[in-house]
Amino acid sequence: MKLCGIELKASNTILSVIDFREDDDIIDYIDLKIKKITLEDDENQEDISKFSSSISSFLKENEIEKVFIKKRAKKGTFSGGAVTFKMEALIQLNSICEVELISSQSISSFEKKNSIIFPKALKKYQEQSYLGILATKRIENVI
């Protein structure tokens, strides 16, 4: 089962993909060429369509079965920007796979309780999207 973790930052969709075999809890990080998809101008209809199309193509081409998006606060000091919520809605509207949201607190709690060894090919900026998948699946001691 291919799973995709997503962290939304500014106008970037940061992606991490793993292949998860539920029968033996083994995961393999998949180092894809595309690690980010950017929404250029959130006020331009053509750019929004292009972003939506890029997300759908990514999910379809990589045979993603489920997406996990790291939630952002809706209000307060660390609240997410309007653009990230627009991007989240476009991802949720995809017709390829199911989308689930995961809280930052769940990710942090999971990281504190487990010793995580990140794959060498994983970029530093992808860590939160990668942890989102692991926390949701409660996969421990990952190499």
C-alpha atoms as one frame of an Amber mdcrd trajectory, in Angstrom:
protein
   0.000   0.000   0.000   1.509   3.321  -1.076   0.953   6.165   1.371   1.750
   9.861   0.945   2.446  12.296   3.780   1.919  15.981   3.095   2.957  19.100
   4.947   1.590  22.394   3.639   3.898  25.388   4.076   3.294  28.773   2.461
   2.422  27.790  -1.124   4.342  24.489  -1.086   3.015  20.965  -0.764   5.863
  18.913   0.715   5.521  15.242  -0.169   6.861  11.965   1.258   5.838   8.554
  -0.056   6.251   5.134   1.508   5.303   1.617   0.525   3.720   0.009   3.606
   3.166  -3.729   3.871   0.561  -4.119   6.601   1.004  -7.864   6.947   4.530
  -7.476   8.377   4.645  -3.726   9.241   7.546  -3.159   6.858   7.876   0.171
   5.126  10.085   1.356   2.346  10.638   5.052   1.717  10.234   5.812  -1.975
  12.645   8.517  -3.111  10.674  10.193  -5.884  11.929  12.958  -8.140   8.958
  15.173  -7.161   9.229  16.191  -3.509   7.240  19.456  -3.674   4.330  20.818
  -5.660   3.868  24.588  -5.557   0.759  26.702  -6.040   2.168  29.698  -7.908
  -0.657  32.243  -7.578  -3.668  31.336  -5.454  -5.716  34.136  -7.022  -5.212
  32.917 -10.583  -7.748  30.317 -11.761  -5.297  28.808 -14.240  -2.652  28.300
 -11.511  -5.218  26.711  -9.188  -6.285  24.313 -11.960  -2.635  23.526 -12.695
  -1.970  22.795  -8.983  -5.031  20.552  -8.729  -4.035  18.724 -11.896  -0.434
  18.302 -10.656  -1.633  16.801  -7.367  -4.003  14.400  -9.143  -1.301  13.367
 -11.607   1.183  12.775  -8.783  -1.282  10.590  -6.876  -2.292   8.625  -9.962
   1.209   8.126 -11.427   2.594   6.950  -8.088  -0.442   4.777  -7.311  -1.036
   6.452  -3.935  -3.777   4.733  -1.942  -4.030   7.154   0.968  -2.840  10.667
   1.810  -2.108  12.059   5.276  -2.005  15.840   5.661  -0.479  17.507   8.710
  -3.164  19.795  10.169  -2.553  23.486  10.709  -4.110  25.603  13.438  -7.134
  27.584  12.271  -6.537  30.474  14.676  -3.880  31.790  16.982  -0.197  32.575
  16.665   0.767  29.487  14.684  -2.310  29.365  12.468  -1.998  28.278   8.858
  -2.342  30.773   6.053  -5.378  30.979   3.823  -3.427  29.581   0.863  -2.608
  26.349   2.726  -6.290  25.782   3.489  -7.142  26.329  -0.173  -4.447  23.800
  -1.134  -5.765  21.328   1.449  -9.272  21.570  -0.010  -7.970  20.912  -3.520
  -6.082  17.840  -2.274  -9.153  16.574  -0.404 -11.230  16.895  -3.573  -9.013
  14.463  -5.496 -10.833  11.476  -6.962  -7.868   9.086  -6.721  -7.548   8.266
  -3.024  -8.705   8.895   0.525  -7.307  11.846   2.503  -6.901  11.939   6.282
  -5.763  14.817   8.495  -3.336  14.301  11.370  -2.655  16.798  14.154   0.764
  18.254  14.905   0.343  17.073  18.497  -0.046  13.454  17.346   3.089  13.715
  15.246   5.108  15.308  18.074   3.877  12.771  20.601   4.736   9.886  18.284
   8.216  11.284  17.649   8.909  11.668  21.389   7.775   8.111  22.212   9.677
   6.389  19.388  13.200   6.339  18.125  12.920   7.326  14.498  15.720   6.730
  12.049  15.037   8.704   8.897  15.942   7.245   5.502  19.178   8.696   4.115
  17.459   9.857   0.915  14.813  11.841   2.865  15.440  15.596   2.775  15.321
  17.540   6.060  12.299  19.549   4.885  10.361  16.284   4.273  10.651  15.001
   7.856   7.267  16.273   9.080   5.377  14.834   6.106   7.213  11.523   6.611
   6.494  11.493  10.367   2.812  12.149   9.613   2.571   8.798   7.847   4.446
   6.952  10.577   2.388   8.510  13.375  -0.890   7.648  11.679   0.154   4.070
  11.078   1.915   3.920  14.487   4.999   2.373  12.939   7.851   2.154  15.405
  11.630   2.006  15.060  11.693   2.695  11.369  14.882   2.461   9.345
